[in-house]
Amino acid sequence: MPFPGNSEKSGNFIIWYQDDHWQARLALNYRSKELVSTNWLGVTGFDEYAMPQTYLAASVTYKVNKHLQLYAQGQNLTNEKQKYYLTWPDQLVSTNFSERYVMLGARVHF
């Protein structure tokens, strides 16, 4: 039985670019199945697992001058849902959903 809270496989892949005005970052995060708890609701033999997950995030920043930067950031760009199952992957017990979101903004330095 795996150690709760850990995945056998996980990885991050990041591409990053930066120059005097532009900065861009694209990040892909992967995690294989994870044991969440043993004996779900006190029932021996029902172990709760989180299914494998892959998340994509991105950000772009443009430095207009030394006082102003404009940026865009996005999280969960693939709209990944976090699904949980009991012992066998076809026994879905719950799903969490963190929506994709994009944020636009400006940073002002005085």
N, C-alpha and C positions, 0 to 999 in steps of 0.2 A: 504494500500500500504506500503511495507517495506521501510525502510530508505535507500537511495542510498548508495552503497559502502559497505553495511553490508550483511552478510549471517545469516540466522536463526540458522544454525548449522555449527560448525567448530570444528576441533579437530586435535591434534598432538599426535602421539604415537612414542616414541623413546626408542630404546634398545641401551644400551651403555655398553661397557666392557673395562676395563683398568687394566694392570698390569705393571711390570717394563719395559717390552719391547713392548708390544702390546697395541694398542688402536683401538677399532672398534665402529662404530656408524651406526645404521640403523634408518631412520626417515620416517614416513608416515604422510602426511598432507592431510586433507580433508576439503573441503568447499562446502556447499550446494549452490543452485542457489543464484545469487546476482543481485539485481536491479542495472543496470549500469546508465541508464538515462530514463527520462520520455519524452514523446512527441518526439520520434525519428525523426530527420530531420524536426521538426516543425509540425509533424502530430499528432494531439490529439488522444490518445487511443493506440498509438504504443509505448509501453514501451520496452526498450532493456534490456535483462537479459543475464547474463553469466550462462552457464550450470554448474552443480556440477562438481568438479574437485578433483582428488586424485593424489598426487605426492609422489614419492618414491626417497629417496636419501641415499647414503651410503658412508662411508669412512673407510679406514684401514690405520694405521700407525705402522711402525716397527722401534723401536729405536735400531740402531746397536750399538752405543756407545754414550757418552755424546756430541760428535761433529756431528753425522750423523743420520738423520731419513729418511726413505723411506716411501712414501705414495701413495695411490690411492684413488681418490674421484670420485663419479658419481652422476650426477643430472638428474632428470626426467627419471629415469631408466625404467619407463613403457611407455615412449613416449606419454605422455598425451597431447592432443590438447585442447586449450581453445576455446570453441564454444559459439557463441552469437546468440540469437534468439529474435524475436519480439513478445511479448505478449503470443504466444502459442509455445511450444517447437518444433513443426514441421515446424515453420517458421524460418529456419536457415538464418541468415543474414551475418555472417562472421565467420572465423576460424583463430586463431593465433596458430602457431606451434613453440615451443621452442624445438629444437632437444635434444635428449639424448646426454650427453657428459660424457666422462671419462677422467680424468687427472691423469697422473703418474708424480711423481717428487721426489726430494730429498731436504731436509732442512739441511744446513750446518751451524753449530754454531762455532764461533771462540772465 
